Amino acid sequence: MRTKQVRPEKLKYEYELHITKAYDRIKEADYLNFTLITTKIFRSFIYKINVTPKIDLDNKHIEFIIEGLSAPVISIAKSGNAVYEYRLYGYKNIEYNLKLVKLDVDKNLFKLKISKTGIKLTKEPVKKFLKIEV
C-alpha cells in the first residue's frame, strides 16, 4: 500500500512588495521604502533577493528587475523569507509608473500615486506575480 505524497500548498503570489513613507533623520529627508520579500519561507538560510533598480523620477518611472536569489555569506543556518530593501529619496507627490520585472519571465505594471497623506495604487494588472501592500 502506497502512502499519499504530500506536496506544499501552492502560493498565490511569489513576492510581496511593501511600500511605506519614512523620514531619514541623518539626511533630514523623506523617502519611500520599498521592501520586497518572498512569500516562501526558506528553512536553511535567509536568502537575499538580487534586484536591479532603474529609477527615472523626471519621467515618473520606477522599475525593479528581480534577477533571482543569492545565498548568504554567513554560514550560520537561519530560516526566513528572502528580502530586498530600497530607499527612494527625492520623490514628488505625483503619480508614478511602477514596473516590476521577473527576469525573462514576467512583467507587472502598476500606477502608484504619492500624496502628502499617503500612497495609493491607482492601477494594477489582472494577472500578477506579486502583491503590493501600501
Backbone as CSV, one residue per row, in Angstrom:
resi,resn,N_x,N_y,N_z,CA_x,CA_y,CA_z,C_x,C_y,C_z
1,MET,0.834,-1.183,0.000,0.000,0.000,0.000,0.883,1.251,0.000
2,ARG,0.629,2.147,-0.932,1.405,3.387,-1.045,0.782,4.481,-0.198
3,THR,1.634,5.285,0.373,1.119,6.439,1.111,0.970,7.608,0.152
4,LYS,0.056,8.481,0.477,-0.194,9.644,-0.372,0.978,10.624,-0.233
5,GLN,1.446,11.117,-1.366,2.564,12.050,-1.367,2.073,13.434,-0.937
6,VAL,2.803,14.052,-0.032,2.437,15.375,0.469,3.181,16.427,-0.333
7,ARG,2.433,17.374,-0.864,3.040,18.474,-1.628,2.729,19.787,-0.909
8,PRO,3.675,20.718,-0.947,3.404,22.003,-0.305,2.292,22.752,-1.038
9,GLU,1.580,23.557,-0.280,0.483,24.337,-0.849,1.032,25.389,-1.806
10,LYS,0.419,25.513,-2.974,0.852,26.493,-3.972,0.475,27.891,-3.482
11,LEU,1.443,28.797,-3.509,1.214,30.159,-3.032,0.616,31.013,-4.149
12,LYS,-0.280,31.920,-3.781,-0.936,32.777,-4.767,0.054,33.757,-5.408
13,TYR,0.943,34.311,-4.581,1.950,35.257,-5.074,3.335,34.755,-4.699
14,GLU,4.294,35.068,-5.538,5.677,34.675,-5.269,6.376,35.699,-4.380
15,TYR,5.970,36.975,-4.505,6.583,38.057,-3.744,5.513,38.984,-3.175
16,GLU,5.925,39.748,-2.154,5.139,40.859,-1.636,6.040,42.079,-1.652
17,LEU,5.472,43.216,-2.056,6.212,44.472,-2.050,5.504,45.415,-1.093
18,HIS,6.194,45.828,-0.043,5.650,46.760,0.934,6.242,48.137,0.652
19,ILE,5.370,49.121,0.476,5.815,50.485,0.182,5.339,51.391,1.315
20,THR,6.283,52.076,1.947,5.955,52.972,3.049,6.719,54.282,2.906
21,LYS,6.180,55.322,3.517,6.877,56.601,3.609,7.625,56.630,4.927
22,ALA,8.803,57.248,4.913,9.595,57.350,6.136,10.442,58.620,6.079
23,TYR,11.078,58.926,7.205,11.922,60.112,7.302,13.294,59.695,7.803
24,ASP,14.333,60.154,7.112,15.711,59.883,7.488,16.225,61.072,8.292
25,ARG,16.479,60.864,9.585,16.910,61.968,10.452,18.335,62.416,10.149
26,ILE,19.155,61.519,9.648,20.537,61.889,9.333,20.577,62.772,8.085
27,LYS,19.890,62.363,7.024,19.857,63.147,5.788,18.817,64.267,5.844
28,GLU,17.959,64.216,6.865,16.858,65.176,7.020,16.023,65.248,5.745
29,ALA,15.577,64.073,5.294,14.804,63.991,4.058,13.794,62.848,4.147
30,ASP,12.664,63.051,3.466,11.667,61.992,3.342,12.129,60.997,2.285
31,TYR,11.691,59.751,2.423,11.985,58.747,1.406,10.854,57.728,1.363
32,LEU,10.792,57.026,0.231,9.888,55.885,0.097,10.713,54.632,0.325
33,ASN,10.208,53.747,1.152,10.897,52.493,1.419,10.181,51.370,0.681
34,PHE,10.901,50.694,-0.206,10.386,49.546,-0.947,11.023,48.297,-0.344
35,THR,10.212,47.424,0.241,10.707,46.179,0.817,10.070,45.021,0.069
36,LEU,10.892,44.283,-0.653,10.437,43.127,-1.419,10.797,41.874,-0.637
37,ILE,9.795,41.017,-0.387,10.045,39.777,0.330,9.404,38.615,-0.425
38,THR,9.980,37.435,-0.268,9.378,36.247,-0.860,8.258,35.766,0.057
39,THR,7.239,35.173,-0.524,6.182,34.581,0.300,6.626,33.225,0.818
40,LYS,7.599,32.634,0.157,8.143,31.346,0.594,9.133,31.570,1.734
41,ILE,9.035,30.740,2.760,9.972,30.794,3.876,11.013,29.701,3.650
42,PHE,12.279,30.098,3.672,13.368,29.158,3.459,13.823,28.606,4.801
43,ARG,14.051,27.314,4.862,14.361,26.642,6.134,15.838,26.694,6.512
44,SER,16.733,26.697,5.542,18.161,26.608,5.855,18.852,27.962,5.963
45,PHE,18.535,28.861,5.068,19.196,30.162,5.046,18.179,31.259,4.749
46,ILE,18.527,32.475,5.129,17.751,33.637,4.703,18.473,34.178,3.466
47,TYR,17.886,33.953,2.318,18.489,34.375,1.064,18.298,35.873,0.841
48,LYS,19.076,36.392,-0.082,18.984,37.786,-0.488,18.365,37.811,-1.886
49,ILE,17.411,38.713,-2.119,16.830,38.866,-3.449,17.724,39.832,-4.229
50,ASN,18.198,39.405,-5.380,19.029,40.265,-6.230,18.114,41.086,-7.127
51,VAL,18.194,42.397,-6.981,17.326,43.311,-7.721,18.166,44.437,-8.302
52,THR,17.859,44.804,-9.539,18.470,45.978,-10.156,17.406,47.060,-10.266
53,PRO,17.565,48.168,-9.532,16.593,49.262,-9.652,16.930,50.158,-10.830
54,LYS,15.896,50.602,-11.536,16.051,51.589,-12.615,15.062,52.703,-12.312
55,ILE,15.583,53.807,-11.809,14.739,54.905,-11.342,14.945,56.113,-12.246
56,ASP,13.846,56.657,-12.760,13.866,57.882,-13.559,12.724,58.759,-13.054
57,LEU,12.998,59.538,-12.009,11.951,60.348,-11.385,11.435,61.445,-12.308
58,ASP,12.296,61.971,-13.195,11.865,63.022,-14.125,10.791,62.508,-15.084
59,ASN,10.892,61.238,-15.481,9.899,60.640,-16.378,8.857,59.813,-15.630
60,LYS,8.823,59.954,-14.304,7.822,59.296,-13.444,7.872,57.773,-13.587
61,HIS,9.087,57.213,-13.627,9.243,55.779,-13.847,10.105,55.153,-12.747
62,ILE,9.560,54.140,-12.090,10.276,53.358,-11.080,10.216,51.896,-11.529
63,GLU,11.382,51.286,-11.675,11.422,49.899,-12.142,12.373,49.080,-11.279
64,PHE,11.948,47.875,-10.952,12.785,46.933,-10.233,12.847,45.640,-11.036
65,ILE,14.060,45.208,-11.381,14.257,43.967,-12.121,14.730,42.901,-11.122
66,ILE,13.885,41.914,-10.894,14.183,40.843,-9.944,14.982,39.779,-10.686
67,GLU,16.242,39.610,-10.291,17.145,38.708,-11.000,17.226,37.315,-10.385
68,GLY,16.767,37.161,-9.161,16.816,35.855,-8.508,17.318,35.974,-7.086
69,LEU,17.706,34.848,-6.522,18.153,34.791,-5.133,19.629,34.453,-5.065
70,SER,20.274,34.921,-4.012,21.659,34.521,-3.758,21.768,34.059,-2.313
71,ALA,22.668,33.113,-2.085,22.864,32.551,-0.753,23.591,33.566,0.130
72,PRO,23.351,33.513,1.413,24.025,34.441,2.322,25.510,34.121,2.462
73,VAL,26.280,35.104,2.880,27.717,34.934,3.057,28.009,34.183,4.348
74,ILE,27.207,34.407,5.357,27.445,33.748,6.645,27.072,32.272,6.579
75,SER,27.707,31.469,7.410,27.470,30.034,7.372,26.502,29.553,8.451
76,ILE,25.960,30.448,9.246,25.018,30.062,10.298,23.652,29.851,9.666
77,ALA,23.065,28.694,9.953,21.743,28.378,9.405,20.678,29.192,10.133
78,LYS,19.756,29.750,9.352,18.669,30.544,9.899,17.537,30.508,8.887
79,SER,16.320,30.362,9.353,15.195,30.300,8.414,14.516,31.654,8.293
80,GLY,13.815,31.852,7.176,13.078,33.093,6.966,12.851,33.372,5.491
81,ASN,12.237,34.514,5.216,11.958,34.950,3.851,13.193,35.618,3.256
82,ALA,13.312,35.579,1.944,14.349,36.351,1.254,13.867,37.796,1.171
83,VAL,14.797,38.762,1.280,14.425,40.172,1.389,15.317,41.045,0.510
84,TYR,14.723,42.141,0.009,15.460,43.218,-0.674,14.824,44.524,-0.215
85,GLU,15.653,45.516,0.081,15.124,46.803,0.531,15.777,47.937,-0.251
86,TYR,14.956,48.940,-0.608,15.454,50.085,-1.379,14.821,51.363,-0.839
87,ARG,15.638,52.389,-0.642,15.158,53.703,-0.203,15.206,54.669,-1.380
88,LEU,14.067,55.278,-1.675,13.969,56.228,-2.782,13.823,57.639,-2.230
89,TYR,14.866,58.445,-2.423,14.866,59.842,-1.990,14.523,60.728,-3.180
90,GLY,14.062,61.924,-2.916,13.836,62.907,-3.969,12.563,62.717,-4.764
91,TYR,11.644,61.929,-4.263,10.374,61.725,-4.970,9.475,62.961,-4.807
92,LYS,8.472,63.054,-5.671,7.493,64.139,-5.611,6.117,63.536,-5.349
93,ASN,5.200,64.356,-4.911,3.830,63.905,-4.658,3.041,63.908,-5.966
94,ILE,3.309,62.906,-6.805,2.658,62.749,-8.105,2.416,61.260,-8.348
95,GLU,1.915,60.923,-9.527,1.697,59.524,-9.878,2.902,58.990,-10.653
96,TYR,3.356,57.797,-10.272,4.495,57.151,-10.920,4.059,55.845,-11.567
97,ASN,4.760,55.482,-12.650,4.619,54.152,-13.232,5.585,53.247,-12.479
98,LEU,5.069,52.181,-11.906,5.884,51.223,-11.167,5.897,49.916,-11.949
99,LYS,7.094,49.514,-12.389,7.236,48.305,-13.196,8.111,47.319,-12.430
100,LEU,7.606,46.101,-12.287,8.370,45.031,-11.648,8.555,43.925,-12.662
101,VAL,9.798,43.522,-12.852,10.133,42.533,-13.871,10.808,41.346,-13.205
102,LYS,10.271,40.171,-13.444,10.929,38.933,-13.032,11.730,38.513,-14.251
103,LEU,13.033,38.531,-14.136,13.961,38.396,-15.254,13.552,37.333,-16.264
104,ASP,13.307,37.772,-17.488,12.978,36.917,-18.634,11.707,36.085,-18.450
105,VAL,10.875,36.421,-17.479,9.691,35.601,-17.244,8.403,36.412,-17.272
106,ASP,8.324,37.457,-16.468,7.058,38.146,-16.279,7.281,39.626,-15.977
107,LYS,6.274,40.445,-16.304,6.301,41.882,-16.011,4.970,42.268,-15.401
108,ASN,5.014,43.142,-14.406,3.811,43.701,-13.804,3.932,45.220,-13.824
109,LEU,2.889,45.882,-14.331,2.864,47.340,-14.389,1.791,47.869,-13.448
110,PHE,2.191,48.796,-12.594,1.284,49.424,-11.627,1.375,50.933,-11.786
111,LYS,0.381,51.628,-11.281,0.441,53.083,-11.144,0.346,53.365,-9.656
112,LEU,1.262,54.204,-9.186,1.410,54.491,-7.774,1.260,55.990,-7.561
113,LYS,0.253,56.399,-6.810,0.029,57.829,-6.559,0.548,58.171,-5.167
114,ILE,1.487,59.117,-5.129,2.067,59.575,-3.878,1.454,60.937,-3.549
115,SER,0.941,61.086,-2.345,0.397,62.371,-1.899,0.912,62.648,-0.492
116,LYS,0.614,63.835,0.012,1.051,64.176,1.369,0.419,63.270,2.405
117,THR,-0.784,62.794,2.112,-1.499,61.962,3.085,-1.143,60.486,2.998
118,GLY,-0.549,60.033,1.899,-0.204,58.620,1.812,0.143,58.140,0.421
119,ILE,0.057,56.834,0.252,0.396,56.148,-1.001,-0.826,55.335,-1.418
120,LYS,-1.127,55.370,-2.720,-2.299,54.646,-3.213,-1.987,54.013,-4.561
121,LEU,-2.423,52.769,-4.741,-2.321,52.117,-6.046,-3.528,52.542,-6.872
122,THR,-3.299,53.124,-8.039,-4.402,53.571,-8.887,-4.654,52.617,-10.048
123,LYS,-3.661,51.754,-10.346,-3.827,50.779,-11.419,-2.943,49.577,-11.117
124,GLU,-3.489,48.381,-11.349,-2.694,47.163,-11.193,-3.126,46.135,-12.222
125,PRO,-2.211,45.250,-12.613,-2.548,44.250,-13.630,-3.497,43.191,-13.082
126,VAL,-4.210,42.541,-13.976,-5.135,41.471,-13.579,-4.339,40.262,-13.095
127,LYS,-3.360,39.859,-13.906,-2.518,38.717,-13.549,-1.185,39.256,-13.042
128,LYS,-0.827,38.900,-11.809,0.416,39.420,-11.238,1.123,38.363,-10.409
129,PHE,2.444,38.490,-10.342,3.249,37.544,-9.580,3.594,38.062,-8.195
130,LEU,3.148,39.295,-7.881,3.407,39.823,-6.558,2.234,40.656,-6.058
131,LYS,2.193,40.797,-4.770,1.153,41.572,-4.089,1.799,42.812,-3.516
132,ILE,1.145,43.967,-3.708,1.689,45.216,-3.171,0.857,45.647,-1.971
133,GLU,1.568,45.961,-0.890,0.955,46.485,0.333,1.453,47.915,0.509
134,VAL,0.520,48.858,0.642,0.898,50.259,0.886,0.380,50.717,2.235
